[in-house]
Amino acid sequence: YDLLQVLLAGGFRFGEMSIFHRFEKPNGEGEKLFSLASGSNPGTFDIHNMGVFSCKGLCLFMQLSNQHHHEKTLDLMLQIAKLLAEDLNGLL
């Protein structure tokens, strides 16, 4: 449950491939900037059972070919990674 709350607060939306995605706008509109997968096989999330979900880590990734502002997007991804680590008592 904590993970879901942190992801939604960070502007992520659950979607394609059963993982979370961060778009240009926190409401899910605009171009997809980067995505977040579970660090445990198979890398997906069961949105209906997030209250009991656990994993060994999280994996943030982006496809540079889809981005026009690579450095700005990478900076945002790093900022969000730091917030996730802080809010979930993890390590970056």
N, CA, C and O atoms as a DFTB+ gen file, in Angstrom:
368 C
 N C O
     1  1       0.830      -1.190       0.000
     2  2       0.000       0.000       0.000
     3  2       0.877       1.257       0.000
     4  3       0.588       2.218      -0.714
     5  1       1.940       1.248       0.798
     6  2       2.844       2.406       0.853
     7  2       3.472       2.672      -0.509
     8  3       3.585       3.821      -0.937
     9  1       3.876       1.610      -1.180
    10  2       4.485       1.758      -2.504
    11  2       3.515       2.424      -3.469
    12  3       3.898       3.350      -4.185
    13  1       2.285       1.976      -3.500
    14  2       1.296       2.550      -4.410
    15  2       1.077       4.026      -4.113
    16  3       0.992       4.836      -5.036
    17  1       0.984       4.381      -2.845
    18  2       0.772       5.782      -2.479
    19  2       1.941       6.666      -2.909
    20  3       1.743       7.778      -3.399
    21  1       3.158       6.163      -2.721
    22  2       4.350       6.919      -3.109
    23  2       4.410       7.081      -4.624
    24  3       4.744       8.157      -5.121
    25  1       4.088       6.022      -5.358
    26  2       4.125       6.101      -6.820
    27  2       3.087       7.077      -7.352
    28  3       3.384       7.880      -8.236
    29  1       1.886       7.016      -6.826
    30  2       0.837       7.939      -7.285
    31  2       1.195       9.378      -6.942
    32  3       0.960      10.286      -7.739
    33  1       1.761       9.588      -5.764
    34  2       2.181      10.936      -5.372
    35  2       3.315      11.444      -6.265
    36  3       3.450      12.650      -6.468
    37  1       4.129      10.529      -6.797
    38  2       5.220      10.898      -7.698
    39  2       4.783      11.070      -9.138
    40  3       5.611      11.309     -10.017
    41  1       3.486      10.950      -9.386
    42  2       2.965      11.163     -10.726
    43  2       2.950       9.931     -11.614
    44  3       2.703      10.043     -12.814
    45  1       3.210       8.753     -11.045
    46  2       3.172       7.528     -11.835
    47  2       1.736       7.074     -12.046
    48  3       0.854       7.323     -11.224
    49  1       1.528       6.402     -13.172
    50  2       0.233       5.818     -13.475
    51  2       0.456       4.372     -13.879
    52  3       1.375       4.069     -14.640
    53  1      -0.382       3.480     -13.372
    54  2      -0.297       2.068     -13.730
    55  2      -0.813       1.902     -15.145
    56  3      -1.806       2.520     -15.531
    57  1      -0.130       1.059     -15.921
    58  2      -0.584       0.909     -17.295
    59  2       0.049      -0.234     -18.047
    60  3       0.220      -1.336     -17.524
    61  1       0.392       0.050     -19.281
    62  2       0.919      -0.916     -20.232
    63  2       2.003      -1.795     -19.603
    64  3       2.855      -1.309     -18.860
    65  1       1.958      -3.077     -19.907
    66  2       2.906      -4.095     -19.429
    67  2       2.788      -4.354     -17.924
    68  3       3.669      -4.984     -17.340
    69  1       1.720      -3.880     -17.293
    70  2       1.481      -4.057     -15.853
    71  2       2.611      -3.471     -15.008
    72  3       3.014      -4.040     -13.994
    73  1       3.109      -2.314     -15.458
    74  2       4.102      -1.559     -14.701
    75  2       3.615      -0.119     -14.598
    76  3       2.557       0.226     -15.123
    77  1       4.390       0.714     -13.921
    78  2       4.025       2.112     -13.737
    79  2       4.811       2.992     -14.707
    80  3       5.959       2.701     -15.044
    81  1       4.168       4.072     -15.146
    82  2       4.775       4.987     -16.094
    83  2       4.629       6.416     -15.589
    84  3       3.628       6.765     -14.964
    85  1       5.632       7.233     -15.867
    86  2       5.590       8.663     -15.522
    87  2       5.511       9.435     -16.821
    88  3       6.353       9.277     -17.706
    89  1       4.508      10.256     -16.927
    90  2       4.267      11.050     -18.129
    91  2       4.675      12.501     -17.896
    92  3       5.026      12.885     -16.780
    93  1       4.626      13.294     -18.946
    94  2       5.008      14.707     -18.847
    95  2       4.233      15.418     -17.752
    96  3       4.798      16.195     -16.982
    97  1       2.943      15.149     -17.689
    98  2       2.100      15.777     -16.682
    99  2       1.751      14.743     -15.617
   100  3       1.451      13.596     -15.950
   101  1       1.785      15.123     -14.355
   102  2       1.489      14.168     -13.273
   103  2       0.106      13.515     -13.352
   104  3      -0.129      12.491     -12.711
   105  1      -0.807      14.097     -14.131
   106  2      -2.140      13.504     -14.256
   107  2      -2.182      12.397     -15.311
   108  3      -3.253      11.866     -15.607
   109  1      -1.025      12.047     -15.879
   110  2      -0.958      10.957     -16.858
   111  2      -1.069      11.404     -18.300
   112  3      -1.132      10.566     -19.199
   113  1      -1.093      12.686     -18.540
   114  2      -1.197      13.197     -19.901
   115  2       0.185      13.526     -20.451
   116  3       1.135      13.755     -19.703
   117  1       0.270      13.543     -21.755
   118  2       1.519      13.892     -22.412
   119  2       2.350      12.673     -22.763
   120  3       1.886      11.536     -22.677
   121  1       3.573      12.927     -23.155
   122  2       4.501      11.881     -23.560
   123  2       4.983      11.075     -22.358
   124  3       5.196      11.622     -21.276
   125  1       5.154       9.754     -22.561
   126  2       5.707       8.910     -21.507
   127  2       7.184       9.268     -21.352
   128  3       7.932       9.250     -22.329
   129  1       7.608       9.594     -20.124
   130  2       8.986       9.983     -19.877
   131  2       9.846       8.794     -19.465
   132  3      10.927       8.580     -20.014
   133  1       9.358       8.019     -18.492
   134  2      10.087       6.839     -18.030
   135  2       9.129       5.899     -17.326
   136  3       7.974       6.242     -17.074
   137  1       9.618       4.713     -17.012
   138  2       8.776       3.670     -16.434
   139  2       9.442       3.071     -15.214
   140  3      10.635       3.267     -14.980
   141  1       8.657       2.335     -14.437
   142  2       9.139       1.700     -13.224
   143  2       8.622       0.273     -13.185
   144  3       7.418       0.036     -13.291
   145  1       9.541      -0.680     -13.032
   146  2       9.196      -2.095     -12.937
   147  2       9.647      -2.624     -11.580
   148  3      10.475      -2.017     -10.901
   149  1       9.095      -3.751     -11.208
   150  2       9.505      -4.427      -9.975
   151  2      10.876      -5.053     -10.187
   152  3      11.187      -5.524     -11.282
   153  1      11.682      -5.057      -9.159
   154  2      12.986      -5.689      -9.216
   155  2      12.931      -7.191      -8.999
   156  3      13.968      -7.854      -9.002
   157  1      11.750      -7.731      -8.813
   158  2      11.558      -9.183      -8.644
   159  2      10.819      -9.732      -9.858
   160  3       9.962      -9.060     -10.432
   161  1      11.157     -10.954     -10.241
   162  2      10.482     -11.582     -11.385
   163  2       8.996     -11.644     -11.144
   164  3       8.587     -11.960     -10.027
   165  1       8.177     -11.365     -12.107
   166  2       8.497     -11.094     -13.511
   167  2       8.695      -9.608     -13.824
   168  3       8.777      -9.234     -14.994
   169  1       8.771      -8.778     -12.820
   170  2       8.992      -7.349     -13.039
   171  2       7.712      -6.535     -13.113
   172  3       7.756      -5.318     -13.296
   173  1       6.586      -7.191     -12.973
   174  2       5.293      -6.522     -13.083
   175  2       4.686      -6.316     -11.697
   176  3       5.215      -6.774     -10.684
   177  1       3.564      -5.614     -11.690
   178  2       2.823      -5.358     -10.455
   179  2       1.403      -5.889     -10.617
   180  3       0.810      -5.767     -11.688
   181  1       0.862      -6.473      -9.562
   182  2      -0.540      -6.889      -9.534
   183  2      -1.293      -5.773      -8.827
   184  3      -1.354      -5.729      -7.598
   185  1      -1.857      -4.882      -9.609
   186  2      -2.485      -3.672      -9.067
   187  2      -3.613      -4.005      -8.083
   188  3      -3.899      -3.216      -7.182
   189  1      -4.250      -5.159      -8.248
   190  2      -5.363      -5.526      -7.373
   191  2      -4.893      -6.077      -6.028
   192  3      -5.696      -6.244      -5.110
   193  1      -3.606      -6.357      -5.910
   194  2      -3.061      -6.902      -4.663
   195  2      -1.868      -6.100      -4.170
   196  3      -0.953      -6.655      -3.562
   197  1      -1.874      -4.809      -4.425
   198  2      -0.748      -3.968      -4.030
   199  2      -0.583      -3.899      -2.512
   200  3       0.517      -3.635      -2.027
   201  1      -1.643      -4.129      -1.768
   202  2      -1.570      -4.075      -0.315
   203  2      -0.705      -5.169       0.287
   204  3      -0.226      -5.030       1.412
   205  1      -0.501      -6.252      -0.444
   206  2       0.321      -7.357       0.049
   207  2       1.561      -7.572      -0.814
   208  3       2.296      -8.540      -0.618
   209  1       1.793      -6.679      -1.762
   210  2       2.923      -6.818      -2.678
   211  2       4.228      -6.430      -1.995
   212  3       4.271      -5.484      -1.207
   213  1       5.276      -7.160      -2.300
   214  2       6.620      -6.778      -1.868
   215  2       7.603      -7.202      -2.949
   216  3       7.345      -8.135      -3.710
   217  1       8.725      -6.508      -3.007
   218  2       9.762      -6.855      -3.970
   219  2      11.112      -6.436      -3.407
   220  3      11.186      -5.662      -2.453
   221  1      12.171      -6.951      -4.003
   222  2      13.524      -6.676      -3.519
   223  2      14.039      -5.326      -3.990
   224  3      15.018      -4.813      -3.449
   225  1      13.401      -4.755      -4.976
   226  2      13.863      -3.480      -5.500
   227  2      12.945      -2.982      -6.587
   228  3      11.986      -3.648      -6.975
   229  1      13.256      -1.803      -7.068
   230  2      12.503      -1.177      -8.150
   231  2      13.486      -0.783      -9.240
   232  3      14.642      -0.466      -8.959
   233  1      13.027      -0.803     -10.473
   234  2      13.887      -0.472     -11.608
   235  2      13.246       0.640     -12.425
   236  3      12.197       0.445     -13.039
   237  1      13.880       1.801     -12.429
   238  2      13.437       2.925     -13.258
   239  2      14.205       2.885     -14.568
   240  3      15.415       2.658     -14.573
   241  1      13.515       3.103     -15.675
   242  2      14.189       3.107     -16.971
   243  2      13.461       4.016     -17.946
   244  3      12.269       4.290     -17.797
   245  1      14.203       4.481     -18.951
   246  2      13.603       5.311     -19.999
   247  2      14.238       4.962     -21.326
   248  3      15.363       4.465     -21.381
   249  1      13.504       5.229     -22.399
   250  2      14.000       5.010     -23.745
   251  2      14.390       6.362     -24.315
   252  3      13.536       7.211     -24.570
   253  1      15.666       6.553     -24.510
   254  2      16.157       7.846     -24.973
   255  2      15.650       8.211     -26.357
   256  3      15.501       9.391     -26.672
   257  1      15.388       7.222     -27.176
   258  2      14.924       7.526     -28.528
   259  2      13.562       8.226     -28.536
   260  3      13.198       8.872     -29.518
   261  1      12.810       8.096     -27.433
   262  2      11.487       8.709     -27.346
   263  2      11.516      10.101     -26.735
   264  3      10.487      10.776     -26.702
   265  1      12.659      10.540     -26.256
   266  2      12.733      11.793     -25.513
   267  2      13.373      12.902     -26.332
   268  3      14.292      12.665     -27.117
   269  1      12.876      14.111     -26.138
   270  2      13.455      15.283     -26.785
   271  2      14.352      16.043     -25.810
   272  3      15.246      16.777     -26.229
   273  1      14.118      15.871     -24.536
   274  2      14.863      16.583     -23.502
   275  2      15.484      15.544     -22.568
   276  3      15.047      15.379     -21.429
   277  1      16.510      14.847     -23.066
   278  2      17.105      13.732     -22.330
   279  2      17.608      14.137     -20.956
   280  3      17.330      13.454     -19.970
   281  1      18.331      15.218     -20.878
   282  2      18.943      15.620     -19.606
   283  2      17.877      16.009     -18.585
   284  3      17.972      15.642     -17.414
   285  1      16.881      16.738     -19.019
   286  2      15.797      17.152     -18.122
   287  2      15.026      15.928     -17.615
   288  3      14.673      15.856     -16.438
   289  1      14.768      14.972     -18.503
   290  2      14.046      13.765     -18.119
   291  2      14.877      12.928     -17.152
   292  3      14.346      12.401     -16.174
   293  1      16.170      12.802     -17.414
   294  2      17.050      12.049     -16.521
   295  2      17.110      12.706     -15.146
   296  3      17.101      12.011     -14.131
   297  1      17.171      14.026     -15.100
   298  2      17.178      14.738     -13.824
   299  2      15.897      14.469     -13.037
   300  3      15.948      14.246     -11.828
   301  1      14.749      14.488     -13.715
   302  2      13.474      14.207     -13.057
   303  2      13.443      12.767     -12.559
   304  3      12.995      12.512     -11.441
   305  1      13.910      11.829     -13.367
   306  2      13.925      10.426     -12.969
   307  2      14.801      10.230     -11.735
   308  3      14.424       9.495     -10.823
   309  1      15.955      10.873     -11.696
   310  2      16.846      10.771     -10.536
   311  2      16.209      11.403      -9.297
   312  3      16.313      10.858      -8.198
   313  1      15.561      12.534      -9.470
   314  2      14.877      13.193      -8.355
   315  2      13.797      12.281      -7.784
   316  3      13.678      12.145      -6.567
   317  1      13.021      11.665      -8.649
   318  2      11.962      10.766      -8.188
   319  2      12.553       9.516      -7.551
   320  3      12.010       9.013      -6.568
   321  1      13.660       9.003      -8.095
   322  2      14.322       7.843      -7.504
   323  2      14.758       8.150      -6.073
   324  3      14.608       7.314      -5.182
   325  1      15.291       9.333      -5.856
   326  2      15.703       9.738      -4.514
   327  2      14.506       9.820      -3.571
   328  3      14.592       9.393      -2.419
   329  1      13.396      10.364      -4.052
   330  2      12.180      10.456      -3.231
   331  2      11.636       9.071      -2.886
   332  3      11.215       8.822      -1.756
   333  1      11.651       8.176      -3.871
   334  2      11.177       6.810      -3.621
   335  2      12.034       6.140      -2.551
   336  3      11.513       5.519      -1.624
   337  1      13.346       6.271      -2.686
   338  2      14.255       5.665      -1.708
   339  2      14.014       6.232      -0.317
   340  3      13.992       5.494       0.668
   341  1      13.834       7.533      -0.242
   342  2      13.595       8.178       1.050
   343  2      12.263       7.751       1.657
   344  3      12.201       7.380       2.829
   345  1      11.203       7.804       0.861
   346  2       9.871       7.496       1.370
   347  2       9.678       6.019       1.705
   348  3       8.858       5.672       2.556
   349  1      10.434       5.152       1.034
   350  2      10.270       3.708       1.248
   351  2      11.421       3.120       2.082
   352  3      11.546       1.903       2.213
   353  1      12.255       4.004       2.640
   354  2      13.397       3.549       3.443
   355  2      14.308       2.604       2.668
   356  3      14.742       1.568       3.173
   357  1      14.584       2.997       1.425
   358  2      15.434       2.167       0.564
   359  2      16.755       2.860       0.285
   360  3      17.059       3.920       0.832
   361  1      17.523       2.234      -0.577
   362  2      18.821       2.750      -0.987
   363  2      18.806       3.000      -2.476
   364  3      18.160       2.283      -3.240
   365  1      19.527       4.026      -2.874
   366  2      19.637       4.352      -4.291
   367  2      21.024       3.983      -4.751
   368  3      21.356       4.167      -5.921
